[in-house]
Amino acid sequence: MFHHYGQKTTLSLLFLFFLSTLQATVISPLAILSNSVGEFSPTGAFAAARIIDGSGLPVNFDENSIHATGGEFAWSSPSGSTTGTMRFDLGASFDLKSFVLWNNTGGAGGDTEGVQNFQLSFLDENENLLQTSSVLTATDDISIPQSFLFSTVNDVRLVDFEILSNHGHPSFVGVQEVAFTTAVPEPSTIVLSLLSFLFLIRIRNNQQREFSLFFS
């Protein structure tokens, strides 16, 4: 009885692992290595670290999660700085498929501080340039995430987030949160994973039959 329960548990875990390989994963940058835009405050509200720490988002957030409003959850530039580049370190190398932006939210009236035009440059762990995106445009003053899809870029460790303009504010630019999603496996990889999963099931079934015959 215990052996049968243990087998079902193992197969369930294997199946959950298989399903996890078919889903995109949200990646938050581990650190900001450089920031030519600057930050309104080095700690707390409006610090640059706010856009990579998940504050204002639910635990285990994904690319569809709604962000809380409020300056305590956001980054803002110092007065007079509205363009520049942040370099993100992802902490490891990933195959990236999209960029997720939770832009500045300025309340009901809006404040035009959110990022408008920007560009992404992807680099490997040795700082070799892999790919640069086209100029992308974001909507301002909404708490819902905006996803920007691109052709999969492999082995990305560093990303340069170049802010080219805001939505018109003369002094500040700000963002709530940024993240990336990994690429969903190609169909051939999915098939291989499924075959591996079925092979493991067969091995487990054979082991159970041998166990039953031995003690019968």
Backbone torsions as a table, in degrees:
resi	resn	phi	psi	omega
1	MET	NA	-47.8	179.6
2	PHE	-62.6	-40.4	-179.2
3	HIS	-63.5	-41.5	-179.6
4	HIS	-65.2	-41.9	179.1
5	TYR	-64.8	-41.4	179.1
6	GLY	-63.0	-37.3	179.0
7	GLN	-65.2	-44.7	-179.6
8	LYS	-62.1	-39.5	179.7
9	THR	-64.7	-44.3	179.9
10	THR	-61.4	-44.8	-179.8
11	LEU	-65.1	-36.9	178.0
12	SER	-63.6	-42.5	178.7
13	LEU	-65.5	-40.4	177.8
14	LEU	-63.2	-40.1	-179.7
15	PHE	-66.8	-40.7	177.7
16	LEU	-63.7	-38.7	176.6
17	PHE	-63.4	-41.4	178.2
18	PHE	-60.9	-44.3	179.6
19	LEU	-63.1	-36.9	-178.8
20	SER	-65.0	-28.3	179.6
21	THR	-73.2	-14.2	-177.5
22	LEU	-95.3	-1.1	-175.5
23	GLN	-111.4	147.4	173.4
24	ALA	-70.6	146.5	179.5
25	THR	-112.2	137.6	177.7
26	VAL	-84.8	129.1	-178.4
27	ILE	-116.5	121.8	172.1
28	SER	-95.4	136.0	175.9
29	PRO	-55.2	144.5	-180.0
30	LEU	-80.5	-32.0	-176.4
31	ALA	-157.1	159.2	170.5
32	ILE	-104.7	111.3	-174.7
33	LEU	-80.3	-31.4	178.2
34	SER	-152.4	156.4	-176.1
35	ASN	-155.0	96.6	-178.2
36	SER	-80.4	-11.1	177.0
37	VAL	-77.1	-34.7	-177.7
38	GLY	92.8	-175.0	-179.9
39	GLU	-146.2	144.8	-178.0
40	PHE	-64.3	-35.7	178.1
41	SER	-144.1	140.0	-179.5
42	PRO	-74.1	-17.0	178.9
43	THR	-139.0	159.2	175.7
44	GLY	69.2	-147.1	-177.6
45	ALA	-58.8	136.1	176.2
46	PHE	74.7	5.3	174.6
47	ALA	-73.1	149.5	-179.1
48	ALA	-60.1	-33.0	-178.9
49	ALA	-60.2	-19.8	-178.9
50	ARG	-61.3	-27.7	-174.4
51	ILE	-83.7	-1.9	178.2
52	ILE	-126.9	6.0	-174.0
53	ASP	-102.4	0.5	177.8
54	GLY	76.7	3.0	179.6
55	SER	-65.5	137.1	-176.9
56	GLY	88.7	-2.2	178.3
57	LEU	-119.5	154.3	178.4
58	PRO	-67.6	159.4	174.9
59	VAL	-61.5	141.1	-177.4
60	ASN	56.9	42.5	179.6
61	PHE	-64.9	158.5	175.2
62	ASP	-127.1	-171.1	-174.4
63	GLU	-72.5	-1.8	178.4
64	ASN	-111.0	-0.3	-175.2
65	SER	-69.8	144.3	178.0
66	ILE	-87.1	136.8	-178.3
67	HIS	-94.5	139.8	174.2
68	ALA	-68.3	151.1	177.4
69	THR	-93.3	163.0	178.8
70	GLY	123.6	141.3	-177.1
71	GLY	-63.4	-25.7	-179.4
72	GLU	-66.1	-13.7	-179.7
73	PHE	-108.0	7.5	-169.9
74	ALA	-127.1	164.7	170.4
75	TRP	-105.4	143.1	172.0
76	SER	-136.9	146.6	177.8
77	SER	-74.9	164.5	170.8
78	PRO	-70.9	160.0	-178.8
79	SER	-58.2	132.9	177.3
80	GLY	92.3	-3.6	-180.0
81	SER	-116.0	113.1	-177.6
82	THR	-124.8	-3.0	177.8
83	THR	-137.5	162.8	179.2
84	GLY	145.6	-171.8	-172.6
85	THR	-130.4	135.6	169.0
86	MET	-107.5	137.8	173.7
87	ARG	-107.9	121.1	179.2
88	PHE	-98.0	139.3	170.9
89	ASP	-105.8	120.0	-178.2
90	LEU	-79.3	-10.8	177.6
91	GLY	89.5	-17.6	177.8
92	ALA	-164.3	176.5	-179.4
93	SER	-93.4	135.0	-178.1
94	PHE	-135.9	155.8	171.4
95	ASP	-94.4	108.1	-171.4
96	LEU	-96.1	145.4	-177.9
97	LYS	-122.0	-28.3	-179.5
98	SER	-154.2	160.9	175.4
99	PHE	-113.8	132.4	-179.3
100	VAL	-114.1	126.5	-177.3
101	LEU	-122.5	125.5	168.0
102	TRP	-102.0	101.7	-170.9
103	ASN	-77.1	172.4	177.5
104	ASN	-57.4	140.5	174.0
105	THR	-119.1	121.4	-173.9
106	GLY	-106.7	17.9	-179.4
107	GLY	86.9	-173.7	-173.8
108	ALA	-60.6	-37.6	-177.5
109	GLY	-84.1	-16.3	-177.3
110	GLY	76.4	158.1	178.3
111	ASP	-138.8	3.1	173.3
112	THR	61.8	18.8	179.0
113	GLU	-85.4	-16.6	-174.7
114	GLY	-63.0	155.5	176.9
115	VAL	-63.4	134.5	175.4
116	GLN	-105.7	-71.4	179.4
117	ASN	-104.1	137.4	179.6
118	PHE	-153.2	170.2	-179.1
119	GLN	-143.0	145.9	179.3
120	LEU	-114.9	135.7	173.1
121	SER	-121.5	130.5	-175.8
122	PHE	-106.6	132.2	-178.0
123	LEU	-129.9	154.7	176.8
124	ASP	-87.1	-174.2	-175.0
125	GLU	-67.0	-18.1	178.2
126	ASN	-97.6	11.4	179.2
127	GLU	68.7	23.1	173.2
128	ASN	-80.2	132.4	-179.5
129	LEU	-70.9	126.2	179.9
130	LEU	-97.9	-42.3	-176.2
131	GLN	-168.5	149.2	173.9
132	THR	-123.2	135.6	-179.1
133	SER	-76.0	168.4	167.9
134	SER	-72.4	173.5	175.1
135	VAL	-71.0	124.7	-177.2
136	LEU	-106.8	152.2	-176.9
137	THR	-125.4	129.7	-178.5
138	ALA	-111.8	151.9	175.0
139	THR	-86.0	145.8	-177.0
140	ASP	-99.4	159.1	169.7
141	ASP	59.6	41.2	172.5
142	ILE	-132.8	143.1	-177.5
143	SER	-89.6	-10.8	179.0
144	ILE	-78.5	149.9	-178.5
145	PRO	-72.6	151.9	174.3
146	GLN	-117.1	123.4	-178.0
147	SER	-104.3	134.7	179.3
148	PHE	-118.8	107.6	-176.7
149	LEU	-85.6	149.2	175.9
150	PHE	-150.7	166.2	175.5
151	SER	-60.3	140.2	-176.1
152	THR	-53.4	129.8	175.1
153	VAL	-109.7	120.4	-174.0
154	ASN	-89.0	149.3	171.6
155	ASP	57.7	45.6	179.4
156	VAL	-88.2	129.0	175.6
157	ARG	-114.1	-37.3	-177.3
158	LEU	-121.5	145.7	177.0
159	VAL	-134.9	128.7	173.2
160	ASP	-95.3	121.5	178.9
161	PHE	-103.5	99.6	-176.0
162	GLU	-97.7	114.7	178.9
163	ILE	-88.2	117.4	-176.9
164	LEU	-95.2	-28.4	178.6
165	SER	-164.2	158.4	169.7
166	ASN	-104.8	-168.3	-177.0
167	HIS	-91.9	21.4	171.4
168	GLY	121.4	-10.2	-179.4
169	HIS	-65.0	134.5	-175.4
170	PRO	-74.5	-15.5	-170.4
171	SER	-124.0	-30.3	-170.5
172	PHE	-129.8	157.5	168.4
173	VAL	-137.0	144.6	-177.3
174	GLY	-151.4	159.5	-178.8
175	VAL	-144.0	148.3	176.5
176	GLN	-86.0	-49.6	-175.2
177	GLU	-161.9	152.9	172.1
178	VAL	-132.5	153.9	175.3
179	ALA	-160.5	172.2	177.8
180	PHE	-131.0	159.2	172.1
181	THR	-118.3	145.7	177.3
182	THR	-82.6	161.6	-179.1
183	ALA	-73.5	139.5	171.5
184	VAL	-72.1	139.0	-178.0
185	PRO	-56.0	149.4	175.3
186	GLU	-65.1	156.7	179.9
187	PRO	-52.7	-38.7	-179.6
188	SER	-64.1	-36.0	178.5
189	THR	-69.4	-38.8	178.3
190	ILE	-62.1	-44.6	179.3
191	VAL	-61.3	-43.8	179.5
192	LEU	-62.8	-41.0	178.0
193	SER	-63.8	-41.0	179.7
194	LEU	-64.8	-42.9	178.5
195	LEU	-62.7	-39.8	178.2
196	SER	-63.3	-41.0	179.1
197	PHE	-63.4	-44.2	179.3
198	LEU	-65.4	-35.7	178.1
199	PHE	-64.0	-40.5	178.4
200	LEU	-64.8	-39.1	177.0
201	ILE	-60.9	-43.3	-179.0
202	ARG	-63.0	-41.9	178.6
203	ILE	-61.3	-43.6	-179.9
204	ARG	-63.4	-40.0	179.0
205	ASN	-65.3	-41.2	178.5
206	ASN	-64.0	-39.5	179.0
207	GLN	-64.4	-38.0	180.0
208	GLN	-66.9	-42.2	178.9
209	ARG	-62.8	-43.2	179.5
210	GLU	-63.3	-39.3	178.8
211	PHE	-63.6	-42.5	-178.9
212	SER	-67.0	-41.7	179.0
213	LEU	-64.7	-37.7	-177.1
214	PHE	-64.5	-36.5	-175.9
215	PHE	-101.6	5.9	179.0
216	SER	-83.3	NA	NA
